[in-house]
Amino acid sequence: MKHSFLFLAMSVLCFFASLPAFSQTSKNQVTSNLQDTIIAVEAVTVHAFHYESRLQNTPGSIAIISPSQLQQNTMHPINTVLNQVPGVYMQSGSLNTNRLTIRGVGSRSPYASNKIRAYFAGIPLTNGVGETTVEDLNQSVLSKVEVIKGPASGFYGSGLGGTLLFEAVHPTQSWLSANYGAASYQTDQFNGEVALAGKKNSNLLAIEKLNSDGYRENNQTDRFNLNYVGHYEFASNEINIIVNHTELMAYIPSSLDLQTYTNSPEKAASSWAETKGYENYGKNLVGASIKSHWGNNWQSTIALFGQNRNSKELRPFNLLKENSRYGGGRFVFEKKIEGPKANWKFTLGNESFFEKYDWSTFENGNRQQGAQLSDNLEHRNYFNVFGQADYQPSNKLKFSAGANINQTAYHYTDLFLADGDQSGNYTFKLIVSPRLAFNYSLTKRHSIYAQVSHGFSPPSLEETLMPDGSRNPNIQPETGWNFEVGSRGYLFERFYYDLSAYYMRIRNLLVARRVGEDAYMGINSGQTAHPGVEYFMQYRWPASGNWKNKLSFNGSFTPYYFVHFLDGETDYSGNELTGVPRHTNNLSYQLSWKQTITFQMRYRHVGRMPLRDDNSVYSDAYSLLSANLQYEKGMGRFRLKTILTGNNLTNEHYSSMVLINANSFGGNAPRYYYPGMPINFGLQVKLTYLI
């Protein structure tokens, strides 16, 4: 089966290699997906914090995921490209079960990504309690991703770990395209796009349909995405509109105990397999923004957004139904003052967010809805005011100072009164989070930067409640200070580097203490220290005829630990932080010919990590080898692209996600491990017609 798949893939590539060359006129009409193999890394423009400057001149730790990285990854979950960023670690138990951490923050969230903020085209993807879902984004409508590592307190609120900024595609050429891919384990994906572009407007409509049986039992996934991105310019204004619709039906294999993980990793957890547990939801996101230039260097950006989500999750112990609706606005005003010796830029903004969240649970009566167990209504509101001042006394030096003021409140109504009324309100004190940073250009090709920033993460409403449903008046948000220095530039011709060292101390660590199979209690248990070093190095060989190649190496060393951690009467102070590898490394080599054929090989190593707070159980370290071969060809107004991929080529047995502090119930062994996929292959073919 595998040999037949490879023969078919190579036959397709050889056939299209014999077709006529792409015309120069059409080639110039569409930006090549391979252009960023030539463009120097430091020349990329960064939009985070509204800097709009070259990466090399940016006062902060920001990483860029390029368009070609996204386009080569459309057949794979987005964790594949996010894990190429040093300091970022995204675990994936299945297509719908993921945990994203940045610099160790969020590692203690059981089944979701928390304490990380994300925006798509300036519209928040993060809900009212700090949970973010990025795994079901349609990557074909993304043009670039900027990853802010550490608290981004000047602009983006409560992301203690960092912030992801997903930029939308704005076509400059009209086209029609169809992209079909097939991969191992009966996985197939279709993407269709219609782009219409004028001199002052662009429209992109995209659909995505993904189906997969999955590697494991009870692992089938069906996902549908419909996306619209619009961009309009008139007078001194720019309007951007996004509309996203997502439908998901995904069965849940859950985690495994050590014996099953070792001997039968393709199995699902017995309780989840027996009940055929699943997650089923539909959601809609709508956002619009208008950016206006008012003259005299004044500028404003006003954005309004809203999302609704309906979900049902069948679990062995109950049936969960959820409905959430949120809306809000983001307003930013900017003023530039340009002088003969120095430049100033002042920014003032507000982000307000209002969410209504209904959830209820029912007995699982042989996969049918049984008696009601709970009925809850929650209102989540937050209000951010932020300001920033940028001062540039010379071309070499830039200072940036900012602060964010946050007010978060939860209003909880217990609608199931059989066990008493547990309704109540919870409002946190105002939190002020400042940020100070500078960047200095030592030469035209070397710069250094430093920053100090504060961040916080409020507990969820569930963490503010005791197991019996009563309020916990002592729970507090996590807060932390981040101190960082870094340098970017060229050690010598064609060798680019980006190095950073940081230390973050988090106080009032939120711990989800598990008190039942589906029962957790939030407690503040102490402090963690997050010292780390991150590095990125890239060497681009001089062009040799039609050949271009580059070698990239990046990674992180992260010896995080508990400074002071008491859970009940047990003292874990000094132990390694659970759920985070001590080191990760990525090695990538890319070779291209005439911007037509590109071969890329990637190697990733992840160190072992503690799975329990007492450090008595560790996961194994693992290494993954993958490769892809991309071919592009033009035929008049038609353009063809094919990508052949191979993942886990050494067939490594590894855990792609872990569950920390897993407990055993009913005499069963604890289930720590989500098995990663063995060796697998994929082939996608994209045909584009230029209108």
Secondary structure, DSSP 8 states (H G I E B T S, - for coil): -HHHHHHHHHHHHHHHHTS----HHHHHHS--TTGGGTS-GGGSEE-GGG--EEGGG-SS-EEEE-HHHHHTTTTS-THHHHTTSTTEEEEEEETTEEEEEETTBTTT-SSSEESEEEEETTEE-B-TTSEE--TT--GGGEEEEEEEES--TTTS-S-SSEEEEEEE---SS-EEEEEEEEETTTEEEEEEEEEEE-SSEEEEEEEEEEEE--SSTT--EEEEEEEEEEEEEETTEEEEEEEEEEEEEEE----EEHHHHHH-TT---HHHHHHT-EEEEEEEEEEEEEEEEEETTEEEEEEEEEEEEEEEEE-SS-EEEEEEEEEEEEEEEEEEEE-SS-EEEEEEEEEEEEEEEEEEEEEEETTEEEEEEEEEEEEEEEEEEEEEEEEESSSSEEEEEEEEEEEEEEEEEE--GGG----EEEE---EEEEEEEEEEEEETTEEEEEEEEEEEE---TGGGB-TTS-B-TT---EEEEEEEEEEEEEEETTEEEEEEEEEEEEES-EEEEEEETTEEEEEE-EEEEEEEEEEEEEEE---BTTEEEEEEEEEEE---EEEEEEETTEE-TT-B-TT--SEEEEEEEEEEETTTEEEEEEEEEE---BSSTTS--B---EEEEEEEEEEEEEETTEEEEEEEEEESTT----EEEE-TT----TT---EEEEE---SEEEEEEEEEEE-
